[in-house]
Amino acid sequence: MFAIIVGTHGRLAEELLASVDMIFGEVQNTAAVTFLPGEGSADITAKYEAALEKVDASGGALFLVDIFGGTPYNTACRIVINNEKYGIVTGASLPMLADMVNAQMMDEGTDIRALMEKAAGAGQKGIRLFHTSTVNA
């Protein structure tokens, strides 16, 4: 089983995991990493390291982060670069996380590259548009 680590600015990571718990019940092998005001890259590095100790990453670790180029992303890169079983997907969202939790629960494997592609696809598919002009068209 692969681990899921959600890293975001503020407490969004915690709230995304709390929301996915509402959908699936208490999820396993996940961790939230928050980057709070006043913290630096050393703080978030320590949080990522603690998260990796908490989860079972023997099957890999998928880091879902909020923004490309932000501190949660940049810091995760320094960890991921040293392990081929780890990967990062930016644009973390509830649809993306829910799809990855489902993949984890269904034991869909540990091919991190395939999981990254699946996460990115779920994030894109989670975006829908609605406007009154599309009703009864």
C-alpha positions in Angstrom: 0.0 0.0 0.0 1.2 3.5 -0.8 1.1 6.4 1.7 -0.6 9.7 1.0 0.9 12.9 2.4 -1.0 16.1 1.8 1.1 19.3 2.2 -0.4 22.8 2.0 -0.2 26.4 3.1 -2.3 26.9 6.2 -4.5 24.1 7.5 -6.0 23.1 4.2 -4.2 19.7 4.4 -5.9 18.9 7.7 -9.3 19.9 6.4 -8.9 17.9 3.2 -8.2 14.8 5.2 -11.0 15.6 7.6 -13.4 15.9 4.6 -12.2 12.6 3.0 -12.8 11.0 6.4 -16.4 12.1 6.1 -16.7 10.4 2.8 -14.9 7.1 3.5 -14.7 6.9 7.3 -11.4 7.2 9.0 -8.7 6.7 6.3 -5.4 5.0 7.0 -1.9 5.6 5.9 -2.3 9.3 5.3 -0.8 12.4 6.9 -1.4 16.2 6.7 1.5 18.6 6.7 0.7 22.2 7.3 2.9 25.2 6.5 1.9 27.9 8.9 2.8 31.7 9.2 6.2 32.2 10.7 7.5 28.8 9.7 10.3 28.1 7.3 11.5 25.3 5.1 13.3 23.6 8.1 10.0 23.4 9.9 8.1 21.8 7.0 11.0 19.4 6.4 10.7 18.2 9.9 6.9 17.8 9.5 7.4 15.8 6.3 9.9 13.6 8.0 7.5 13.1 11.0 4.7 12.3 8.5 6.9 9.7 6.8 7.6 8.1 10.1 3.9 7.9 10.9 2.8 6.2 7.6 3.9 3.0 5.9 5.7 4.3 2.8 7.2 0.9 1.9 4.9 0.8 -1.1 5.7 4.4 -2.0 4.5 7.8 -1.0 2.4 10.2 -2.9 2.7 13.9 -1.9 -0.3 15.9 -2.8 0.6 19.6 -2.5 -1.3 22.8 -3.1 0.8 25.0 -5.3 3.7 24.3 -7.7 6.7 26.3 -6.6 5.4 27.0 -3.0 7.3 26.0 0.1 5.3 22.7 0.6 6.2 21.7 -3.0 9.8 22.8 -2.9 10.5 21.1 0.4 8.8 17.9 -0.7 11.0 17.9 -3.8 14.1 17.7 -1.6 12.6 14.5 -0.1 11.2 12.9 -3.2 14.4 13.4 -5.2 16.1 10.7 -3.0 13.4 8.0 -3.4 12.1 6.5 -6.7 9.0 5.3 -4.9 7.9 8.8 -4.0 6.1 11.3 -6.2 4.5 14.8 -6.1 1.3 16.0 -7.7 0.3 19.7 -7.3 -3.1 21.2 -7.2 -4.3 19.1 -4.3 -8.1 19.0 -4.1 -10.8 16.9 -2.5 -11.6 15.1 -5.8 -8.0 14.2 -6.2 -7.5 13.1 -2.6 -10.7 11.1 -2.6 -9.7 9.3 -5.8 -6.3 8.5 -4.3 -7.8 7.2 -1.0 -10.1 5.0 -3.1 -7.1 3.7 -5.1 -5.3 3.0 -1.8 -8.3 1.2 -0.3 -8.8 -0.9 -3.5 -5.1 -1.7 -3.4 -4.5 -0.5 -7.0 -0.8 -1.0 -6.7 2.3 1.0 -5.9 3.5 2.2 -9.3 4.0 5.8 -8.3 4.1 7.1 -11.8 0.7 5.6 -12.6 -0.7 6.8 -9.3 0.6 10.3 -10.1 -1.2 10.3 -13.5 -4.4 9.0 -11.9 -4.3 11.8 -9.3 -3.7 14.5 -11.9 -6.6 13.1 -14.0 -8.9 13.1 -10.9 -8.0 16.7 -10.2 -8.8 17.7 -13.7 -12.0 15.7 -13.9 -13.1 17.3 -10.6 -13.4 20.7 -12.4 -16.8 21.2 -13.9 -18.6 24.3 -15.2 -22.2 25.2 -14.8 -24.1 28.2 -16.1 -27.7 28.9 -16.7 -27.1 29.1 -20.4 -26.3 25.4 -20.5 -29.7 24.4 -19.1 -32.2 23.3 -21.7 -29.7 23.8 -24.4 
